[in-house]
Structure formats: C-alpha cells, structure tokens
Amino acid sequence: MGLVVVGALQFALVDSRAVTAQRGLAQARRMAERALAVGAHPEIQRWDSALRQEGELESYRALITADEGRMNPNTLIEGKQSIVLNRLFLLWGMKPAEAIALTGAMTDWVDTDDLVALNGAEAKAYATAGRAGLPLNRPFQSFEEMRLVIGMDQLESLRPDWRDFFTFWSEGKINLNEAAPEVMAAATGVQLKAARRVFQSLAGRDGQRYTKDDIRFATVAEALQRLGIYTPAPPHLGIDGNTRRVEAIGTSGSFQCKLVMVLRGTEAVYRQEHPMSNESNVDRK
C-alpha cells in the first residue's frame, strides 16, 4: 500500500509540473504575441518604448530589423556564392568536411540537375537515408524544407536558432547595416572578431544596436573598408532593406517564447515560433 501511495504522489507531482510548464509557456506566448502585435504596427519605430514592457513576473521585448540583414540561401546558391554558407557553418563550429557536405547538399537541393556537388547529396543519398523523392531540385520555400537537407540535423544541434540567420523574402543582397556579426563575417570573409568590432561601432552614442542613433554605411565600399577590405564589392552585398522583421520574446517567470514575423508593407509573409538560444537576436548588441 505504501508503494502505491508513493507512486501516486510521484505521478501527481510530475503531472503538476507538466501543468505548471504548460501554463508558463502559454503565458510567455501570450506576452510574445502582445510584443509581436506592437512591433508589426506600421507606425511603430524600432526605438519606440512600447517595444518593451517590464513586469515583476511577466515581460516582453521586441526588435525591429530589416530582413535583408540575413542570408537568402537560394540567391547565394544560384549566384554561385555558396562559399558564404560554408563560412557561416564553419563559424558555428561545424568541421570542415561537414560544412562542405552541407553546403553541397543545399546546392544539390536548389539546382535542377542530378549531378552531385562536392560531397553533396542527390536522390540516391536521400533514398539510402529513407527519404525518397528528395531533393526537390528547386529553391527552398520554407525553413522546414531546409531541415530536410542531409546534414541539417548536425547544424541544428550546434545552432538551434539557425533560422534567425536566414530569409527567403529578401532579393538576396545581404544588408551590412543590419547583418549580425556572424553573417557579416561569412558574407565578406573577414574574421569574426573584426566583424563584431565593426558591428558594435555602428551602435551610436547609446551603445545599443538597432536603435534610432545607429550609424549607417552610405555605400558597400565604405562598409568593406571598415572591415579592412579594399577589393571590389561582390554582388551579394548591399546596405539597404525595406522588408520589416519583428522578433518578439515573451517571458513569464522562467519560461520564454520567441515569435518572428516578416512583413512586406503591411502584409505578413511569414509568422512562426522560433527556438530560443543563449544568443537570441533580440539580445544582439
């Protein structure tokens, strides 16, 4: 009888914890939804105080950026600039052979032929892995499609927040005024330390990135010179972007939820919950 009672108590404790977690996550999601609604409003600017709300138990914060600060894998691959992807994977800690294989597999997914790229993956490799019918041999249309690429599971284990560094809604030029240090380094080939220094130098007097007093490059050439590059600018780099991206994090106690929305004008072209990480983009400085 004692064992039965102890077992019942343990079950009740586990069930109670599950209910508490569900409630906490639901509350965090509700706060994130509130922040997302504020950030998506066309009259709200990225420095508006309404983008943050602090409470004793619940809070939210939102960040507004240009989506062009991220990499469009389709245009990079189609423009023969897949080396940019390879650099990013190396920066995230992939081994060289793994990074080359993943870059090749992504190239094979996007291109229309059945020729295997360097260490890439065409139909035979997917069939062997039990995923017949892949790759689709066309540009990626979603993050879920990217997750199907052979090798993406390794990347996801290293960077659960990898989605925050990619986009399908830009025209392809990486906006160096908006790019995170990892993206800036991978896009230009400079060391990550140099990219971080230049990234922070754009913060303005308040020391915070993505605020009203940010300093902005006037030309791509200026951006490259600040990075120590004096060669002609490659075609995948830019300094502008009008695709609005809102990243919202809601907090309830120890629970957090991150929601992301991408807008063209007032139309939302993407809306999804993203995994949290210790280096969330909302906290980039």
Buried (B, 14 or more C-beta within 10 A) or exposed (E): EEEEEEEEEEEEEEEEEEEEEEEBBEBBBBBBBBBBBBBBEEEBEBBBEEBEBEEEEBBBBBBBBBBBBBBBBBBBBBBEBBEBBBBBBBBBEBEEEBBBBBBBBBBBBBBEEEEBBEBBBBBEBBEEEEBEEBBEBEBBEEBEBBEBBBBBEBBBEEBBBBBBBBBBBBEBBBBBBBBBBBBBBBBBBBEBEBBBBBBBEBBBEEEBBBBEEBEBBEEBBEBBEBBEBEEEBBEBBBBBBEBBBBBBBBBBEEBBBBBBBBBEEEEBEBEEEBEBBEEBBBEBE
